[in-house]
Structure formats: structure tokens, C-alpha cells
Amino acid sequence: MTEAPTSASLDSFTANMVDLIAEIAHALVDKPEHVTVEALPDRDGTVLRLRVALGDVGKVIGKQGRTARSIRTILSAASMKLKHRYSLDIVEEDPSLTTPALDSHQII
């Protein structure tokens, strides 16, 4: 019987999930320096918030949302294996409010 992941291993899994989403996003966008992923604890699991440049949102979402759906499918498969729910929010970065992050991802 498989045990639920501990808090320390969950942090490691979350860091891996953040890296996974960041790498996928970097491969899709024109401005990879504007890609950030942050992990936000939620009552049901963890929300991964993906921020991309204003002009790259369409590339991450794809035609009729197919690319975003595919990313969420990968996330869902990993969630089942880890027995922890991860969800993905895609947010466009407002250039007037922020500057590009020096680090490509962060965990909060």
C-alpha cells in the first residue's frame, strides 16, 4: 500500500512540478525570460500560477485551448501519481506593473 507523501517530499514534488511547467512554457513562448511559475497552497492542493508575456498567452493556451489542456493533462497525471492535486492558472504579465524576473521560477 502506498503512503501519502510527507511535507518534505511534497515540497520536493512541488518544486519538480514548477520546473516541469516552466520548461514546457519556455519551449512554447517567444520571450522565455518573462516566464515565471509560482506555487500557491490551496485548500484542495496546490495552484501553479504560470505568468507569461502579454504576447505569449495565446501560444501557451493554443488553438481552442488545446495546448493548455495538454499541459493540464500532464499535470493531472503527475497529480494522481503523487496523490496531491495540482491545478494550473495561466496569467498574462502586465509589463506596466512588473519587470521580468531574474529567476525563471519561484516557490512561495
Sequence and secondary structure as in RCSB ss.txt:
>XXXX:A:sequence
MTEAPTSASLDSFTANMVDLIAEIAHALVDKPEHVTVEALPDRDGTVLRLRVALGDVGKVIGKQGRTARSIRTIL
SAASMKLKHRYSLDIVEEDPSLTTPALDSHQII
>XXXX:A:secstr
      HHHHHHHHHHHHHHHHHHHHHH S GGG EEEEEE SSSEEEEEEEEGGGHHHHH GGGHHHHHHHHHH
HHHHHHHTS EEEEEEEE TTT    SSS EE 
